Amino acid sequence: MPRPRLCRRIRFNPRITYFKPQGAPMRFLEVIELTTEEVEALRLKNIKDLEQIECAKLMKTSQSTFQRILSTAYKKITEALIKGKAIKIIK
């Protein structure tokens, strides 16, 4: 049985939850889902320009877990940009 997920602190609730390539109807696009955890990690690291240790403390997680969250977020966003997929932020 897997270990239960810990509750992480998220201080950002995005109002816009869908992003898609311009000129492509939504019905033809694959959707990649980003969690609010991943969006918070991106916000802290890239928008607030905090060090990884500070980001992990703010999210109440370990530094290695924060890095994994950030890494999966980067992969998902990169795939969406390169392959022309839509991005949906899920809660």
N, C-alpha and C positions, 0 to 999 in steps of 0.2 A: 504494500500500500504506500503510495507516495506521501511525502511530507506535505502538510497543508501550507498553502501560500500565506505569507505574512502580509499584514496590512501596511502599505507604504504611504507616506505622507505626500499628497498631491495638492498643491496650492494654486493650481491653474485649471480652469474649466473653459475649454474653448467654445466659443459661440458658433463658429463655423466648423462643421464636422465632415464635409466632403470637399475634395479637390479632384479635378479631372482635367485631362488635356483639352485644350480649346478646339472646337470644331468636330469633336467626336461625340456622337450621341451616347448617353449613359448606358443604354441597353446593349451596346456593342462592346463595352469595356469590362475587363476583369477588374475586380476590386481587391485592393490590399488593405487589410485592417491594421491600424496602429492603435495600441492601447493608450489610455491616458497616462499610464506609467512611462511609456516610451516618449510621449509628447513632453511630459514634465522633464524627463532626463535631457532631451534635446534643448528645451527652454533654458534649463539651468546651465548646461555646458556651453551652448552656442550663443544664446541671447544675453544671459547674465554674465558670461565669461568667467564662471567660477572654476576653481580647480576640482578635479575629480573627487578628492577627499571631502571637500566642502559639500559638493553635490550629494554625495552618498550620505553624509550626516544630515543634510536637510531632508532627504527622502527617507531617513531612518532605515538604511540598509547598509550592507557591507560594500566596500569599495569594489570587490570582484563582482558582486551582483549588479551594482550600478553599471560596471563596464559591460556586462552581458546584456543588460537592458539597452544600453546605448548602441551596442554593436548590432543587435537585432533591428533597432529602429533605423540605423544607417542602411542596413541591407534592404529593408523593406522600401525605404524611400528611393534608394538607388534603383531597385528593380522597377518601381513605378515610373521613374523618370526615363530609364533606358527603354523599357518595353511599352511605354504609353498606357499605363494602367491608372485607374482611379485610386484615390486614397480616402479611406473612411476612418474616422477616429471613433473608437468604441469606448464605452464607459464600463 
